[in-house]
Amino acid sequence: MTWGPSFMYYHCPECGIKFKYAIDMIPEFGDDYGKCPRCGAMGVYEKDGARTLDDADYEEVE
C-alpha cells in the first residue's frame, strides 16, 4: 500500500516562494533539483515526506 508521492519542500531565499519537488524527479532535474522555479536560486530545504496539511502553500515543480 502506498500513500502517494513523496516530496521535498523548499522556500526560496531570493524571491520567497514556497515550492516542492517530487522525490522521484531527482534523476530528471539532476543538478537543478531544489532550485527555485521562478528565479533559479537554490532553495532552502524545509522538510520531506508525503503530502502535508500545508501542501497547498507550496508550488509543485514539474
Secondary structure, DSSP 8 states (H G I E B T S, - for coil): -----EEEEEE-TTT--EEEEEGGGHHHHGGGTTB-TTT--B-EEEEEEE--TTGGGSEEE-
